[in-house]
Amino acid sequence: MDCQKNIAKQITDGGGDYVLSLKGNQGSLHEAVRDFFTIAESYRIYWCKI
């Protein structure tokens, strides 16, 4: 994973964007990220209806 962190840092330091993958076996982290996007999606739907 450290290699992936280093590559992500190089990309973002250069002004680029990077997305890290997250597998389901990451336990509570996976749940927290899933919940975050579920909430974010509900706000997106709400704001699109206004």
C-alpha positions in Angstrom: 0.0 0.0 0.0 2.9 2.4 0.6 3.7 2.2 -3.1 0.2 3.2 -3.9 0.4 6.1 -1.4 3.6 7.3 -3.0 2.2 7.2 -6.5 -1.0 9.1 -5.4 1.1 11.7 -3.7 3.2 12.2 -6.9 0.1 12.6 -9.0 -1.6 15.1 -6.6 1.6 17.0 -6.0 1.7 17.5 -9.8 -1.9 18.9 -9.8 -3.6 15.7 -10.9 -6.5 13.8 -9.4 -6.3 10.3 -8.1 -8.9 7.9 -6.7 -7.9 5.0 -4.4 -9.9 1.8 -4.6 -11.5 0.5 -1.5 -12.5 -3.2 -1.2 -15.3 -4.5 0.9 -12.9 -6.3 3.3 -11.8 -3.0 4.8 -14.5 -3.3 7.4 -15.6 -0.1 9.1 -13.7 2.1 6.6 -15.7 0.6 3.7 -19.0 1.2 5.6 -18.0 4.8 6.4 -17.2 5.6 2.8 -20.4 3.9 1.5 -22.5 5.9 4.0 -20.8 9.1 3.0 -21.6 8.5 -0.7 -25.2 7.4 0.1 -25.7 10.7 2.0 -24.0 12.7 -0.7 -26.2 11.1 -3.3 -29.4 12.0 -1.4 -28.3 15.6 -1.3 -27.5 15.6 -5.0 -31.0 14.3 -5.7 -32.5 16.9 -3.4 -30.6 19.8 -5.0 -31.5 18.7 -8.5 -35.2 18.8 -7.7 -35.1 22.4 -6.4 
